[in-house]
Amino acid sequence: MKRLLILTSLGLLAGATLPAAAQSFPKLTDAQRIALLQPPTQRPVPMVLDTDTYNEIDDQFALVYALISPELKVEAVYAAPFKNDRSTSPENGMERSHEEIVRILDKLNRSPENFALKGSRRYLTDPKKPEESPAALDLIRRAKAHSPDRPLYVVAVGAISNVANALLLDPAILPNIVVVWLGGNGLGWPHQHEFNYHQDLNASKIIFNSGVALVQLPCTPVVTHFATTVPEMEANLAGRGAIGEYLLEIFKDYHQDHFAWSKVLWDMTAVAWVIDSRWLPSNLVHSPIPTDNYTFSFDNSRHLIRSVYFLQRDPIFRDFFTKLQKLARP
């Protein structure tokens, strides 16, 4: 029984593994970590957006939201890999995401030059062989220009491959960044078969095990409440310029039967937390241990992360619609 309790506390049951190569990452003190995990107060907030933009339609909304928000200074946008029925491989998903980023920027009259960068062409298979993608190398360069007192916020809304690769390539950037990741489910949810988390398990392990300052937005049962409908989109996107019409078009085209139908725009919430964390209340909790069978194990001696436990839907949509309306005014 004593051995069982020890194994449970270490997370070695149910396919769990001890954090790999954690000693290779810089160690933050509790005070440093808690300071980094406080919501940002200085404006504008320096950030990069890491997005699998063509995977669905919520990434497009998140990208536009970030770019039209004066509270944020978006320094770069990275295309993340994905594979589903809208791509043939992780690399193809990344390429299509990059194309979609460029398409969005064009509708906002923004240049993609040195701003929209391609990311990982594959999921992380060997932590000893991280991929030197343009996105990972750019993240390293930008993170080095920041400090723990003025960190770079890495807002990630897809598979966390690019961020994990950057940390593996240069662990020294760890104290200079705060990762705000929409990935995984709630800590009490029975499994972690969530799209962003599930795609690249090795990268997900790096993010939870490395000790990087992490703000997690769980998909189920938190972000699932951030839903909207066609009538609301029509009322607030129609006539809002080229970008408003495009967002309305992809929203309506996503589902053919609009009767009693709503759609979750997951990824906007990660951007919203950086703008105003009061809309997404959170707690400091001990980082869970990712297991090999897509569950979490727990050890209360682990480092702290911030985990969102609720969201206020209305003020986030109100903020987005108001900014889009201002953008569309002549």
N, C-alpha and C positions, 0 to 999 in steps of 0.2 A: 504493500500500500504506500509506503514511504517513497519507493522508486516511482510509483505512478504519479504521486503528487509532484515530484521533482520534474518529471517529464512533462506534465501538464503545465507547470509554471513556465517551462522553457519553450512551450509551444511545439513539442516534438511528437504530439499525437496527431492523428488525422492528417498525416502527410506533411506536417510542418517541417521546416528546416531552419536551422539557426541562421541568422543574418550572415550573408556571405561577404567576406572581405570588408566588414564594417571598419576594421582598424585602418584601412587605407584612406578613409575620409577624415577631414579635420573634425575635431570634437568641439562642439559648442557647449559652453557652460549653461546651466539652467537659466541664469539671468540673461545671457545672450539670446538664448532660444526664446524665452518669454518676451523679450524686447522685440525680436524680429516678428513674432506672431501677433503683436498688437496691430490692430487695423491702421493703415496708413493715414497720416494726418497732413503731411506736407503735400501741396498741390503745385503743379500737376504731378500725378504719380507716374514715375517712369516704368514702363512695362513693355513686354513683348507678348505676342499672342501666338500660341502654338495650336494649330487647328487642322482637323481632317475635313476640310471645307466642303467637299463634294459628297461626303458620306450621307448627308441628310439635307435638311434645310435650316436647322437651328444655328449652324456655324455661320451662315451668311448673316443672320440677324445679329449674332454676337460680334462679328467683325465690324459691321456697320455701327453697332452701338458703341464699340470702343472708339472708332474713328471720329464719331460726331460728338464725343463727350469731352468737354474742355477740362474736366477734372483729371484726364488721363493724357499722358504723352506716350503714344504708341511708337516705339523705336523701330520695330520690325515685326513682320508676320511670317511664321514658319509653316510650311505644309507638312502635315503628319501623314504617315501611312495608314491605310485601312483596307480591309477586304470584306466586301459583302456583295449584294446583287448589283451594286453600282460600280464595281471594279472587278478586275480579273486577278489581281495580286496586290499585295501591300505596296509595291512600287507603282503599279498602275493607279492605285488609289491616291498615292502621294502626288503623282503627276497631274491627275485630274483635279486634285485639291488646289494645286498651284495654279492651274488654269482658271479655276473658279475665283481664287483670290485676285488674280489679275483682272478678271471680268468685273468683280465688285469695285476694285480700285478705279477702273475706267469709268464706271458710272458715277463715281464720286470725284472724278477729275484728279485722281492721285496717280503719281508715277510709281510703277513697281520696281524701278531701278534701285538696287541696293537696299530694298525694303521688303519685297516678297521673295523669300528664299526657299529652295527645295530642301526637304528633310530626308529622313531615313528611307532607304529603298527596301528595307527588310526589318523584321522584328529582331530584337536582341536575342541571339542564340548563345553567345559566349561573352560573359562580362569581361573576359581578358582580351577580347578583340572588338572594342567599340568601333562604331562606324563614324568616319570623319565626313559627315555630310556638311554642305554649306550652312545649314541651319545650326547644327551643333557647334561648328567653328565660330559662327557669328555670335551665338549665345555666350561662348567662352570669352570672346573679345569684349562684348558689351558688359558682361558681368565683372570683368577685371577693371572696368572703368568706374565701378560702383564700390560701395563699402558697407559694412554692417550698419553704419549710421544712416546711410542713404541707399538701401538695397534696391535691386532691380526686381520687379514683380514679373514672374513668369506665369502668365495665365494660360493654362493648358486645358483644352477641351476635346482631346482625342486620345489615342494611344500615347503613352508617355515616353515613347521611344527616343525622340530627339533630346529631351531633357536628360534622360538617363544616360544616353551616350555622351552628352556634354560633361556630366558629372564624372563619368568614368575616364574620359579623356583628360580632364583637368580637375581633380577633386578640390583644388585650392579655391575654386569659385564658390564652394558651398556656403561660406559665411556671408557672401555678398548677394544672395538671392533669396527670395521667398516664392515658393511654388504654390500657386492657387490652382488646384486640379479638380475638375469635375470628372471624377472617376471612382469606380467601386460603388458598393451599396453601403447602407448604414452599418455601424459596428454590430448592431444586434440582429441584422438580417441573416437568414440561415445560409446564404451563399453569396459568392462574389462573381457570379456569371453575368457581369455587366459589360457592355460592349467595349468601352474604353479600357477597362481594367483587364478584361478577358483576353483581348487580342494579343497583348505582349506581357505575359506573366513575369518574365525576367525583368523587364523594365519596371513593372509595378513593384516588384520586390525591392529594386534599388531605391525607389522613391520612399518607400516606407521604412527601409532598413538603413539607409545611408545617414540619417540624422539631419537631412536638409530641413529647413523650416518649411513646414507643409500645412496648407489650409485645404482640407478636403471637403468638397461638396458632394455628399452621397446622392446617387441618382434615386434609388428606391430606399426609403419611402419619403425623401425630402423634396428633391427637385421635380419629382413626378407631379407635383401640384402646380407647376408653372405652366399652365395650359391656357390656350386661347381658341377662338373660333373664327370662322370665315366672316360672319357679320362684324365682329370687332375689328378684324383686319381690314375689311372693306371700308369701314368708317374712318380708319386712322392712317391707312396707307395710300388709298386712291387719291390721285392728284398731288402726291408728295414728291414730285420730280421723278427722274429716271430710276433712282434707287428705290423709291417707295413703290413704284409700279412693278419693278422687278421682284421685290420681296413679296408683294401681293400675288404675283403670277406664280411663283414657285410654291407659295403656301397653298393656293387653291389647287394647283396641279398635283400636289403630293397625295391627295386622296380624292377619289371620284365621287363618293357618296358623302355629302356634307350635312345630311340630316342628323341632328343630335350627335354631331361629331366635333371633337376638340383635338387640338394638337399641342403636345408639350414642346416648348422651345427651350430645351434644357440649357444650352450653352450660354445663353444671355446671362444666366444667374452668376456665373463665375466673374464676368465683367462687372455685374452689379455689386458684388461683394467688395470689389476694389473701389468702386465709386462711393458706396455708402453701406458699410457693414451692418448698420442697424436694420436693414431690410432682411438680413440673413443672420439671425442670432446664432451664436456658436459657443462651444465650450472647449477648454483645453483638456485633452484626454491623452492617455498613454497610447503611443503608436501600436496598432495591432501588428501581429506577425503574419504575413501572407503564407498560406500553405500551398502545397503542390496540387491540392484538389479544390482550389478556388473557394476556400473558406478563410476565416481569420482565427488565429489563436491569440491568447492574451497573456501578458506579463506586465504587471504594474510597476516593474522596475525600469521599464522601457522609457525612452525619451518622449517628450510631449509633442503633440501636433494640435492643430485647431480643427475641430469638426463641426460643421454646420448642422443644426438639428431642426431648423424650421425656416420657412421663407414667407415673406409678405409679398404676395403676387402683385397687388394693385399698384403700389408706389413704383415698382420697377417698370411696369408697362407704362404708367403715367410719365415717368421720366423719359423713357424711350420715345414715346409718341410726341411729347412736347419738343424734344430736341430735333426730331425728324421734321416736325412742322416748321420750326425756326429755320432749318436748313433749306426747306423748299420755298421760303419767302423770297421774292425778287429783291 
